[in-house]
Each structure stands twice: as C-alpha cells, then as structure tokens.
C-alpha cells in the first residue's frame, strides 16, 4: 500500500521551502503544515535584517532591548552564543558590530517547522529550506531519506548522496560560494572569508547546528576545519576545495548512500 504524501512549496525568508510529509491523518498533517508555514513567515517578520520594522532591526538600532523582544529572539541569540563558543569564534551572530542572527535563524526555523509537521502524526518529514534539509522519520517502510549534495565545481553533478538510514532525525546543511558568491564573513576581520574552500556540507541530527557548523568551517578553511569538525559530537562533513580536492570526516562514510 502506498504511503500517503503531502507536498508543498512556499516562499519565505527570501528563499524557497519545500515540504514532503509522509503518513499521518491528512487533515491533521495539512493543518500542521499550515502552522509550519505560518511559523516561517513569522520568523521572517521578527528576525529579518532587511525589514526596517523587524525586532532584530530595531534591536540593532537600539530601539528595543533584548528583554523587550519576543522570547524566541533571546533563544536564538543564546544558541548563537553557544555556537560562537564551540566554534572558537568562527561563528558569530554579529555583523559590523550589530546583532545579526542570519547564520543561525534559518536552520533553527526549518528544524522547528519540521517538528510541527512530525507532531501531527507524520511518519516522515523532509523539509528543505534553500538547500538545507531537516529529515525526521522515514518516507516509507525500509526506505530512508536521501539527500543529494551538489558539486560546486561540476554543474549538474552530485558530490555525494547522504543517507539517513538508521537515523530518526538527520540534517544536511551546505555553506559555500556556488549560489551566493563570497558572502560568508570572517568574524575576525569583518570581511569575506579568505579560504581555499568552495563548499562545506555538514551532517548532524539538528539543522540549527549543522547550519552553524557549515558556516564556521567554511570560514576556517581546509587546514583548520577538518580537525575541528572531528571534535564536534554527532557531526560529519564533506569539504571541497577550489582545486577540486575532497576531504571527509572519518565517520561520514556510513552516511554515503
């Protein structure tokens, strides 16, 4: 018997989000997906650095104190502070001296939205937010989710396929120059990171952290990032350099499907 599937594509936070939700009672899953989409739009309203009236923009201008913002704002900045500590300063939620949680908030929002869909009784959730993916459950009996990782140096080719076999939850996040150019900032200089990497893909149970670690590792470069990534629990990664070199963390092989 075919597994029921609910698929939906939405635009929010300046990117495209695609839902693939399997199993569960149809009305409950649709209602939960509506709630997840509303969450993504709400996150954009609160956290966008492009909206003059967002709470984060007002916080950056000194018009709001953190204590006066929605509780989620303090939650995200607390997570960002933890990411900065773990990454030894290579991840930062500040830009040009102003609060800017851009590097963490999308992963955090996608993870929360995926959990809303799963809480409605879905047996599998695949939520892709601008190429970063949170996976929960399975798409069907004996079938794991799989995520293709684009090769930044060879268009229309895949660098790897990540399998979620045996994992109740898995996230895949990529940072690099292929889509948006040199947009990742070195927190030490405030300028685009000078790195030999063209992409870093991180695999972790949580997209909140996978997104942070991919950004931090990209800024570090290929000499520092692999050893640091090996030290982060429940984290594996694929790194590609500008000269077409490929490096894996030791445990990634079991996720290559």
C-alpha positions in Angstrom: 0.0 0.0 0.0 1.4 3.4 -1.0 2.4 5.8 1.8 0.3 9.0 1.8 2.3 12.1 1.0 1.7 15.8 1.4 3.9 18.1 -0.6 4.0 21.8 -0.6 6.3 24.6 -1.7 6.3 28.1 -0.1 8.4 31.2 -0.3 9.6 32.9 2.9 12.7 34.4 4.4 14.0 35.2 1.0 14.2 31.6 -0.1 12.0 28.6 -1.1 10.9 26.0 1.3 9.6 22.6 0.1 7.7 20.2 2.4 7.5 16.4 1.8 5.4 14.9 4.6 4.6 11.2 4.7 1.9 9.3 6.7 -0.4 10.6 9.3 -4.0 11.7 9.1 -4.4 14.0 6.1 -6.4 16.8 7.8 -4.0 16.9 10.7 -0.9 16.9 8.5 -2.3 19.7 6.3 -3.2 21.8 9.4 0.3 21.2 10.9 1.9 22.2 7.6 -0.1 25.4 7.6 1.1 26.1 11.1 4.7 25.4 10.0 4.4 27.8 7.0 3.0 30.5 9.3 6.0 29.9 11.6 8.4 30.6 8.8 6.6 33.8 7.8 6.6 34.9 11.5 10.3 34.2 11.8 10.9 36.4 8.7 8.9 39.2 10.3 10.7 39.1 13.6 14.3 38.2 12.5 14.8 39.8 9.0 17.7 42.2 8.8 16.1 43.6 5.6 12.8 44.7 7.3 13.1 48.0 9.0 10.4 47.2 11.4 11.6 43.7 12.4 12.5 43.2 16.0 16.1 42.3 15.1 16.4 45.5 13.0 15.0 47.6 15.9 17.3 45.7 18.3 20.3 46.6 16.1 19.3 50.3 16.1 18.9 50.3 19.9 15.2 50.9 19.7 14.4 47.6 21.5 16.2 45.8 24.3 16.6 42.0 24.1 14.3 41.6 27.1 11.5 43.5 25.2 11.7 41.2 22.1 9.7 38.0 21.7 11.2 35.1 23.7 12.3 33.4 20.5 14.8 36.2 19.9 16.6 35.6 23.1 16.5 31.9 22.4 18.2 32.3 19.0 20.9 34.7 20.3 21.6 32.3 23.2 22.1 29.4 20.7 24.3 31.7 18.6 26.4 32.5 21.6 26.8 28.8 22.2 27.8 28.3 18.5 30.4 31.1 18.9 31.8 29.4 22.0 32.0 25.9 20.4 33.5 27.2 17.1 36.1 29.3 19.0 34.8 32.5 17.5 34.5 31.3 13.9 30.7 31.6 14.0 29.2 34.9 15.0 25.7 36.5 15.3 27.1 40.0 14.8 27.9 41.9 11.6 29.6 45.3 11.5 29.1 45.5 15.3 25.4 44.9 15.1 23.2 41.9 16.1 22.7 39.7 13.0 21.4 36.1 13.6 21.2 35.4 9.8 23.7 32.5 10.1 21.6 30.5 12.5 17.9 31.6 12.2 17.1 29.7 9.0 18.3 26.4 10.3 16.6 26.9 13.6 13.3 27.8 11.9 13.4 24.9 9.5 14.0 22.5 12.3 11.1 23.9 14.3 8.8 23.8 11.3 9.7 20.2 10.6 9.0 19.2 14.2 5.5 20.8 13.9 4.7 18.6 11.0 6.0 15.5 12.8 4.0 16.3 15.9 0.8 16.0 13.9 1.4 12.2 13.4 3.5 12.2 10.2 5.8 9.2 10.0 8.3 11.1 7.8 9.2 14.7 7.2 11.6 16.2 4.7 11.8 20.0 4.9 14.2 21.7 2.5 14.9 25.4 3.2 17.0 26.9 0.4 19.1 23.7 0.1 19.4 22.9 3.8 17.4 20.0 4.9 15.9 18.6 8.1 14.8 15.0 7.9 12.6 13.2 10.5 11.4 9.6 10.4 11.2 7.7 7.1 9.4 8.2 3.8 8.2 4.6 3.9 8.9 1.1 5.3 12.5 0.1 4.8 13.2 3.3 2.8 15.5 6.0 4.3 15.5 9.6 3.2 18.4 10.5 0.9 19.8 14.0 0.1 22.0 14.8 -2.9 24.8 17.2 -2.4 25.6 19.4 -5.4 29.1 19.5 -6.7 30.0 23.2 -6.7 32.8 22.8 -9.3 30.9 20.5 -11.7 27.4 21.7 -12.6 24.6 19.1 -12.8 26.8 16.6 -10.9 26.5 15.4 -7.3 29.4 15.4 -4.9 27.7 12.9 -2.7 24.4 11.3 -1.6 23.7 11.4 2.1 21.5 8.6 3.5 19.5 8.9 6.7 19.3 5.1 7.2 19.0 4.2 10.8 18.6 7.8 12.0 15.3 9.1 13.5 16.4 12.6 12.6 19.2 14.0 10.3 20.0 17.3 8.9 22.2 18.3 5.9 23.5 21.9 5.5 25.9 23.4 3.0 27.8 26.6 3.0 29.9 27.8 0.1 30.3 30.2 -2.8 28.4 28.4 -5.6 25.0 30.1 -5.1 25.7 33.5 -3.4 29.4 34.1 -4.1 31.7 35.2 -1.2 29.0 36.0 1.3 30.4 34.3 4.4 32.2 36.7 6.6 35.4 36.1 8.7 34.3 37.3 12.2 37.9 38.3 12.9 38.1 40.8 10.0 34.5 41.6 9.1 35.4 40.9 5.5 34.5 37.9 3.2 36.4 34.8 4.4 39.7 34.2 2.6 39.5 30.5 2.2 40.5 27.7 -0.2 37.2 26.0 0.3 34.3 26.3 -2.2 31.8 24.3 -0.1 31.3 22.6 3.3 28.5 20.2 3.8 27.7 19.2 7.4 25.6 16.3 8.5 24.1 16.4 12.1 20.8 15.5 13.8 20.0 19.2 14.1 19.8 21.7 11.3 20.2 24.5 13.8 23.7 23.2 14.5 24.5 21.8 11.0 23.9 25.3 9.5 26.2 27.0 12.1 29.0 24.4 11.8 29.0 24.6 8.0 29.4 28.4 8.1 32.1 28.3 10.8 34.0 25.5 9.0 33.9 27.4 5.7 35.4 30.5 7.3 38.1 28.4 8.9 39.4 26.9 5.7 40.6 23.4 4.9 43.7 23.4 7.2 41.8 24.1 10.4 38.2 22.9 9.7 38.6 19.1 9.4 40.2 18.6 12.8 37.7 21.0 14.4 34.7 19.2 12.8 36.1 15.8 14.0 35.9 17.3 17.6 32.2 18.2 17.4 29.9 15.4 18.6 27.4 13.9 16.2 28.8 15.8 13.3 30.2 14.7 10.0 31.2 16.7 7.0 32.3 16.8 3.3 34.7 19.6 2.3 35.5 20.6 -1.3 38.5 22.9 -2.1 38.9 25.2 -5.1 41.5 22.8 -6.6 38.8 20.0 -6.7 40.2 18.4 -3.5 37.7 16.5 -1.4 38.0 15.8 2.3 35.7 13.8 4.6 35.4 13.4 8.3 36.1 9.9 9.4 32.5 8.9 10.2 30.9 10.3 7.0 31.4 7.0 5.0 28.5 5.3 6.8 26.2 8.1 5.6 27.2 7.9 1.9 24.4 6.1 0.1 
